[in-house]
Amino acid sequence: MRLDIEARKAPVAAFYSDVRLNPEQVPHGYYRYSIRETDGGSGEPATIERDVLVNHLMDILTTENLDSLIEKNDGYLNISDYDYDDSHCVSFPKSILSPRYFHD
């Protein structure tokens, strides 16, 4: 998945899962974030946040640490555009995937 963020010039590449990911299952070197969808159940991603309780759309894994950028922007990053690539959808929490999986 490619996410364009208003607060950043370069897009963020991420693997995505439509189920909540357990932080203990995240492979070393990856960061887990949650995507909030727009109001009304449209299925459109709206923001990237550390954790989303209401309007949770999906969780993502990325090699980029977005924590400081999220903190600077009141706890969320607005998504201005996105593109899905179904080959990067991961199945969690059935098993803990090795970091090698993400590099193949």
C-alpha positions as CSV (number, residue, x, y, z in Angstrom):
1,M,0.0,0.0,0.0
2,R,1.2,3.5,-0.8
3,L,0.0,6.4,1.4
4,D,0.5,10.0,0.7
5,I,0.5,12.1,3.8
6,E,-0.1,15.9,4.0
7,A,2.7,16.5,6.5
8,R,5.3,14.7,4.4
9,K,6.6,15.0,0.8
10,A,7.5,11.3,0.2
11,P,4.8,8.6,0.2
12,V,4.9,5.9,2.9
13,A,5.0,2.2,1.7
14,A,3.3,-0.2,4.0
15,F,2.0,-3.7,4.3
16,Y,-1.6,-3.8,5.5
17,S,-4.0,-6.0,7.4
18,D,-7.7,-5.5,7.8
19,V,-7.5,-7.1,11.3
20,R,-5.8,-5.4,14.3
21,L,-2.2,-6.5,14.7
22,N,-0.8,-7.5,18.0
23,P,2.2,-5.3,18.8
24,E,4.2,-8.3,20.1
25,Q,3.9,-9.9,16.7
26,V,5.4,-7.1,14.7
27,P,8.8,-8.2,13.2
28,H,11.9,-6.4,14.3
29,G,12.6,-3.3,12.2
30,Y,8.9,-2.6,11.4
31,Y,6.4,-0.2,13.0
32,R,2.7,-0.8,13.4
33,Y,0.2,2.0,12.9
34,S,-3.6,2.1,12.6
35,I,-5.7,3.7,9.8
36,R,-8.9,5.5,10.7
37,E,-11.5,5.5,7.9
38,T,-13.6,8.6,7.1
39,D,-17.0,9.0,8.9
40,G,-19.9,7.2,7.3
41,G,-18.3,3.8,6.7
42,S,-17.1,4.6,3.2
43,G,-13.9,2.5,3.6
44,E,-11.7,5.5,2.6
45,P,-8.6,5.9,4.7
46,A,-8.5,9.2,6.5
47,T,-5.6,9.3,9.1
48,I,-2.6,7.3,10.3
49,E,-2.5,7.0,14.1
50,R,-0.7,5.0,16.8
51,D,-4.0,3.2,17.7
52,V,-7.5,3.7,16.5
53,L,-10.5,2.5,18.5
54,V,-13.5,4.0,16.6
55,N,-13.7,3.8,12.7
56,H,-10.7,1.4,12.6
57,L,-10.1,0.5,8.9
58,M,-6.8,-1.4,9.1
59,D,-3.4,-1.7,10.6
60,I,-0.2,-1.2,8.6
61,L,3.4,-2.2,9.0
62,T,6.1,0.1,7.7
63,T,9.9,0.3,8.0
64,E,9.6,4.0,8.6
65,N,9.2,5.3,12.2
66,L,6.4,7.9,12.0
67,D,6.1,8.5,15.7
68,S,7.7,11.9,15.9
69,L,5.7,13.1,12.8
70,I,2.5,11.9,14.4
71,E,3.3,13.7,17.7
72,K,4.1,16.9,15.8
73,N,0.7,16.7,14.1
74,D,-1.7,16.4,17.1
75,G,-1.5,12.6,17.2
76,Y,-2.5,11.8,13.6
77,L,-1.4,12.2,10.0
78,N,-4.0,13.1,7.3
79,I,-3.9,10.8,4.3
80,S,-4.2,12.8,1.1
81,D,-4.0,9.9,-1.4
82,Y,-3.5,6.1,-1.3
83,D,-3.1,3.1,-3.6
84,Y,-3.6,-0.6,-2.7
85,D,-1.5,-3.5,-3.9
86,D,-3.2,-6.7,-2.8
87,S,0.1,-8.6,-2.9
88,H,1.2,-6.7,0.2
89,C,-1.8,-7.7,2.4
90,V,-0.6,-9.9,5.3
91,S,-2.5,-12.4,7.3
92,F,-2.3,-11.8,11.0
93,P,-2.6,-13.0,13.7
94,K,-2.6,-16.6,12.4
95,S,1.2,-16.8,12.8
96,I,4.1,-14.6,13.5
97,L,5.6,-13.8,10.1
98,S,9.4,-13.6,9.9
99,P,11.1,-10.4,8.8
100,R,12.4,-12.4,5.8
101,Y,8.8,-12.6,4.5
102,F,8.7,-8.8,4.2
103,H,11.9,-8.6,2.1
104,D,11.0,-11.3,-0.5
